[in-house]
Amino acid sequence: MSEDMLHVMEWHNGEKDYSPFSDQEMKRRQDELRGWMAEQNVDAALFTSYHCINYYSGWLYCYFGRKYGMVIDQKNATTISAGIDGGQPWRRSFGNNITYTDWRRDNFYRAVQDLTKGAKRVGIEFDHVSLDYRQALQDALPDVELVDVSGPSMWMRTIKSGEELKLIREGARICDVGGAAVANAVQAGVAEHEVAIAGTNAMIREIAASFPFVELMDTWTWFQSGINTDGAHNPVTNRIIQSGDILSLNTFPMIFGYYTALERTLFCDHVDDASLDIWKKNVAVHERGLELIKPGARCMDIATELNEMYREWDLLKYRSFGYGHSFGVLSHYYGREAGVELREDIDTVLRPGMVVSMEPMVMLPEGQPGAGGYREHDILIIGEDGAENITGFPYGPEHNIVGGKA
């Protein structure tokens, strides 16, 4: 192999890009991890997931069949990127960056070796690496004990800083912009995808106008109609909206790796009596859920009380998932602070600085009166004395019977 074909190198190009987070904020995140490492006698942490690399560096990688990483020790923080990405990872990383080339298959592991020299205990994300991946890491670091860093990192991320909350508030505001565009685009005779395009375009333009510099990636809208509302994550289709259809509005701006969401039940033109009854009952669950979210509340207790409301109406059998989850570095394809979900099997106590959703959903099967999926979704910031709802878009039959005939 030619001597000039480097395996690992610094490929810096340009200057560091704008970030919504200060250097002090990024240092706080890394130093909190270093504190845990010192307590646990961990010499270095190797992150490999989208969410952790983004949280600790500010850079969100594009996987595309290649491996990416970030190594943090007591002195340094360095992202590891592939040559195909050029200097963008350096510009986005708080800390250093090194690039590995494609000249040899194992160059990523060579970079890991270079950044963990002398380490005896290295943290990796047990919940992210596959069995093959872990074996390859162990082969590259034969004398190193691999320990789990994913759980401790998750709990650190559940408490948001003031700067994170500021960004999350912006995301919630932009959700509402997308929601208004969706509601305005609804008409009988219009295809789902055309309505979704209106919402996504409105959010992208608002994100672009709201920051000095921002990477515009991954913002999306799920808009479902009729039977397509039965799943919360069903994809957009070209189904034509009909008068009287139940509709599901879901807007998701992605800003610097941070996800926020607005979700609403709507009806096109009019709503029948059976559907209206189910809708109002789900709104009642939503409103009670908003009241229950406060510091000191246990996730499982919130879920249990809301279950009783559904049970009284014989609707519990139609509930399809938990009542809410944590927000922060998150997307439809990465991240999840699974320790903070409003489910019966989660005993986590809500604390100031956490951000959670309230999003009850029931789905009545096709052929039954009121068939379809009903869901409302607000985002709340837990404070010292209560919770602040940062979602502004209205919900319920008084506001969301929209559109008409095209």
Summary of the structure (lengths in Angstrom):
residues: 406
radius of gyration: 23.2
end to end distance: 65.3
largest distance: 76.5
contacts: 1391
relative contact order: 0.12
helix: 36%
strand: 21%
